[in-house]
Amino acid sequence: MKVTDHIKNAKGKALFSFEVIPPKKGKNIQDLYNNIDPLMEFNPPFIDVTTSREEYVYINKGNGLLDKRITRMRPGTVGICASIMHKYQVDAIPHLLCGGFTKEETEYVLVDCHYLGIENVMALRGDSMKDEPYFKPCDGGHAYASGLVEQIAKLNRGKYLHDEVEAEHYSDFCIGVAGYPEKHMEAPSLATDLKRLKAKVDAGADYVVTQMFFDNQKYFDFVEKAREIGINVPIIPGIKPIAVKRHLQLLPQVFKIDLPQDLIDAVENCKDNKAVRQVGVEFAIQQSKELLDFGVPVLHYYSMGKSDNIKVVADALF
């Protein structure tokens, strides 16, 4: 079922969902199941599965020289989605990236998704390579998420890159995109970033999931400004409980977000990460309750491979 249909069928009741990360190559998928299992009691209608772009690794050639090669450390997104759907009987949403994928490769992934009965996809530009200061699309790839959305939307109308098909063979993907309550790190202003979000919606996006944030007012303002410029699709808040002390430096650095001073003070006063985890859980519960009062359609949690703290949060809410 489509995400938008799940929201409609909930009839105003907020849904619970979360995001998982594929295991690294060579790791057992059971570790992923062990993190999903505790969260299934909260009846998530869908689970997001991230996609990793390619990255460089250096292989020692044995003669004092290093060989630079490109690899993907966490492949298998579509396979994991199929496995989740089979094991848990819930919808799984693969993340599709512009970075590292050609338009043809994207089309092949979408065909696989269609055959597997996957009805939802998340269209993202993705990050730049670690050694590149700015995002660069690969040859034959999309430079912006709006282009990726447009490709998927065309496929929904039977328009492939080089062919058209009859109506009975159309795919019908529900398309999610990312939104940034504190603006994308590369955008010159929030207003500019909202225009880019509007372009994605105009290209065919059906719903928005936000980057993590810790100040609900920024989400409320973001939604209001989005509505003012005609973005009328569901805007789902993304939530991440603080779990370790180094998140105070890591999250603002990686995601270019602000943390509330009261949260910073509470974490800094913790003697160990167990106490930090408790602070993060309590803050996420209060943040989630305020979002529920606002009337959000879904509470979407970023698990980052761990689910124990999210389970505690969900226990207090659902």
Buried (B, 14 or more C-beta within 10 A) or exposed (E): BBBBBBBEEEEEEBBBBBBBBBBEEEEEBEEBBEBBBBBBEBEBBBBBBBBBBBBEEEEEEEEEEEEEEEEBEBBBBBBBBBBBBEBBEBBBBBBBBBBBBBBEBBBEBBEBBBEBEBBBBBBBBBBBBEEEEEBEBBEEBBEBBBBBBBBBBBBBEBBBEEEEEEEEEBBEBBBBBBBBBBBBEBBEEBEEBBEBBBBBBEBBBBBBBBBBBBBBEBBBEBBEBBEEEEBEBBBBBBBBBBBBBEBBEEBBEEBBBEBBEEBBEBBEEBEEBEBBBBBBBBBBBEBBBBBBEEEBBBBBBBBBBEBEBBBBBBEBBB
